[in-house]
Amino acid sequence: MDALARSDFIGKDATPTAEKRPWIFTRPTTKTGLVSWLTTVDHKRIGLLYGFSALFFFLVGGVEALMIRVQLAVPNNTFITHELYNELFTMHATTMIFLAVMPLSAAFFNYIMPLQIGARDVAFPRLNGFAFWVFLAGAVILNIGWFLKSGVPDVGWFGYAPLTSRAYSNQFAWDNSTDMWIMGLQILGVSSVIGSLNFIVTIINLRAPGLTMMRLPVFTWMTLITAFLIILSFPAITIALVEVMMDRSFSTNFFEVSNGGLPILWQHLFWVFGHPEVYILILPAMGIISEILPTFSRKPLFGYPIVVFSGAAIGFLGFGVWSHHMFTTGMGTVATAAFALATMAIAVPTGVKIFNWIGTLWGGHLMMRTPMMFALGFVWMFMMGGFSGIMHAAAPADAQQQDSYFVVAHFHYVLIGGSIFALFAGIHYWFPLIFGRKVSETWGKISFWIVFVGFNTTFFPMHFLGLNGMPRRTAVYDGNMNWNTPNLIATIGAFILAIGIATYFITIAYTYFKGEKAGRDTWDGRTLEWSLPNPPPEYNYAVIPTIHERDAFWYEKHHRAEIEAETASHAKEEASHGGIHMPSQSWFPFITAMFMLLGGLCFACKDSINDTLSHIDFVSARMGDHNIGILLAIVCGVFVVLGATLWAFEGPGGYHVHIEGEDDHGNGHGHH
Amino acid sequence: MSSHAAAGAIDHHHDHTTSTGIPNKKLFMWAFLASDCMFFGSLISTHLIYRLHPPPGSPVPRDIFSIELTSFSTFILLMSSLLMALAVNAIQKGNVRSTRRNLLGTIFFGLIFLGCQVFEFNHFVYEKGMTLKNSIFGSTFFTLTGTHGCHVAIGVLWLTLMYIRTFKPADADSGRHAWLTSTFSHLILFALAVVTWMYLVLGFINEAIESHVSGSMVTAYFSAHAVLFIVGVILAVALNLMSRAKGPIEFGEANAIDVEGAGLYWHFVDIVWIVIFTAVYLLEYL
């Protein structure tokens, strides 16, 4: 109770009647149970929410992929209908990109980045929770079609105009699937932009003392660059989606050829977003690899500044190459040549990174643990994807490969061999920190090898299929095209891959419940997060650390006396300022996001809603031909504004935690 | 914090709690504006691309625009930026009364701009026959300027909330005031007053254009809308009463960053309008 006597705050809390806030501003203080998760503002919990949702959707996308592979196993297969096939390849891509890889990266941004910069939370904790709930709203809108008559979106993940027009994608009055796709992606965009703005402010402004930009861990650097890519590229797709939404809902002419619309504009706007998006998917992965390789080579990262600048260069160049997705649209020779050269230029910083990773391994004391296996797998597989990428960069070659399985092989090498391998490596690497248990090396390595073999068996034959002319997005092929064997091998590979991923997740789940307890600093790590107990306490750092060198924790481990003295003096200083300040939980992020979900659904399903209601005499007699779906959406919009307003009036709140008490979790809760 | 405000010791250009000295809210707003640039960039590009490829039978922009009205509303919007800057300046000196006046002025000018836009859209649709649907020019024009109008409307709403927040009592948490109720009734009265007066004024302008202005026309208009007019006056008086000083308030110099954040947004939206005014309107007169 020493702490109680010392702080003004706690004194205030001792007379609980002193505060009479309106009931609507009730702030939950529970740390367990459903409410604690719905109202959480803790970046670690939000990270876990992102992670679990992403893994769930990863499995959904995986099942979709397996159904596609079963259909293609033999020629002229009738396992699924062509309509379902269209839905599957659309949803497989949309799910894997927006609902699996991006949120899994966001999970690491949320959980690890604030720890790496020595912060106690992100700059705007409630906004961070909001970003997650909005993400979930978008994910629900994209997938809810599975349970509705209208079905899920089937226009392909890049939804080329005029395929998304009412004439092509609404064979039936109740088919809202394209509207769901448009609304879902817009809402996901809101989530990504809000989350990224928060990360940008956090990384730039919440660094621990001494942590200069050029001392940031590379993963944090890649988070920053990715966040900038997101805030600058998502507006392009949002506007493109707004335009197609206006076309579908209010009969504008943006992509309506008969009234002067240009469908090619959709392609430009989409890929102005779409190409930076591939770096949004891969840069976080490169960041994770740049953490793992030094740790398990027991050496600092080779050429840190050049690795960071290469990441920034990739991000920058990534905005100038979008038209390489459109080489066959007849842009003209100058544009084609310019975009081909810019695309090849990106290979330079990427190659620099790979050489730096090799330089890191060179002469190191390699510890071949599971995260290292996935990381090495990443370097090799990502390079393979990179090589076929350079082949596409040459416009004449690309003209042959466009829309073929060669492209499918390429982007799966960079997305699975790249992003997923790295994210899996990251899960293994940070698992002991997050959950306090260590994954079994034997089962970890077994899962790695099954995934590795399955992945290559699935996707390597697709290079040959593509060069032999098999187009992507075809539900059936004839038996006389010489495509039978590679397709069968790919399907077998897909099942091996599925077994590998199942092994991976079963191992992880087993470890979560029964795994070997991990000690602090499991891997003899170099970056700050490893200085924390596992799992890290709510406030992360009892005393905000001071950074002296790039590998901050490595320095701490080798200058113990200096750090201890410094920590003791800083602890006193912080205590004199009232102790550890924590943000209060809040209902408003969740509530506001749920009204966004409802409003989005009402708007996307307006035709179905109006159609259904017009059959109910009671309603149709009173509402006439008002667009009830849109009216409902507007009502939800008003509630979104109201939620945001109350959120602002509620204020950030906050309470102080004192850790030198009886337990480690603070005994003082005082609100301002 | 209040002691700081009294001493005028708050440094509005350096926040010692952040690594860079830039307040978090300011950095957030700048990053958001970078993102918003891309939103408007995409929309303006769409408009300019389609401008170069008009299909046969497209409306001629010069025949549709009334450049005098748009020039006037552009000028008003620019002046609103001046008032916004004065509001930020006032709160940085801890002068809440002046902040309120300037916020109201900014809101008022923003509303004039929005009123002009409503009038303009009406005019284009009903007089000139240009709609969202019947030409690509209508599609891009209404979507682009409408998106900008939404930004202005959000700005007006934000500034209104900011204005009303300045009345929150300093001891709000003591339970002695039902401050949330009074805040929301204040907000609702404000919104009603705005809608009533905009309806009256826009209707009057419309009437004035259709039948020439004369004493009898003014009398006829206001006697036809007598009830609404009286409601408007009552609302104005009620708002005036609600905004009388009632003891210490919470809002002060420490909130300068909040006003500044809204100000950044407001100035940005104005700058975007300068670009739109040039690229969409003036370009047609070259």
Interface residues (C-beta under 8 A of the other chain):
Chain A: A18 E19 K20 R21 P22 I24 F25 A123 F124 V193 L197 N198 I200 V201 I204 N205 L206 R207 L211 I231 L232 S233 F234 P235 A236 T238 I239 A240 V242 E243 M246 F250 S251 T252 N253 F254 N259 G260 G261 L262 L265 L269 V272 V641 T645 A648 F649
Chain B: T18 S19 T20 I22 N24 L27 F28 A31 F32 A34 S35 D36 M38 F39 G41 S42 L43 T46 I49 Y50 H53 P54 P55 S58 L132 K133 S135 I136 G138 S139 T140 T143 T147 L157 L161 R165 D173 S174 G175 A178 W179 L180 T183
